[in-house]
């Protein structure tokens, strides 16, 4: 019997629990197939974990932010929505299901996907050309990477400042910005990402944006939607070490 190495990384107790069931089921289906079954059997591909899991995962930063912000874009119905660096196979796909979305990213995208227009761009560029370009922008779990070089971008300690400045310039007065970043004790975990304190973020927004709503995903992956930003909770980053803050902002 040849097995794929997909059992690698499976906890031993799950492997020991799952393999007898796998072998029993295998004997059953081989017997049902008989000698001349229409589907020949290839190499073994044991998925010993799946029968003990729930039907899907509905938690974590990306699941909650992608769904929540796509719903907000649908509700607010902007004339032109532009995304900066968010997941193509998550948030961007959600939005493309019901409207056109333009995507800016420093990396290339060589796919022709209905409702998705792609433009390769460095959002940190000091001469970024797009000004008063749209009435709605999203940047989900992307700003924390700007300037760390992880995605081929130039290393720049102030990359997040430059990126946010150009996003603001691209957005028309009165337009909406949907922004999510990791929240917790402020730090750089090089070269993966920055983690922002809420106090620091609110200082960045002050005078530039009006806060419409704040939601967050805690360290356990649970969403808390539309919560008030209040003193002690802000100072403590809602008890997050590596949470996800989701802001809906209007440009002043």
Buried (B, 14 or more C-beta within 10 A) or exposed (E): EEEEEEBEEBEEEBBEBBBEEBEEEBEEEEEEEEEEEEEEEEEBEBEBBEEEEEEEEEBBBBBBBBBBBBEBBEEBEBEBBBBBBBBBEBBBBBBBEEBEBBBBBBEEBEEEBEBBEBEEBBBBEEEBEBEEBBBBBBBBBBBBBBBBBBEEBEEBEEBBBBBBBBBBBBBBEEBBBBBBBBBBEBBEEEEEBBBBBBEEBBEBBEEBBEEBBBBBBBEEBEBBEEEEBEEEBBEEBBEBEBBBBBBBBBBE
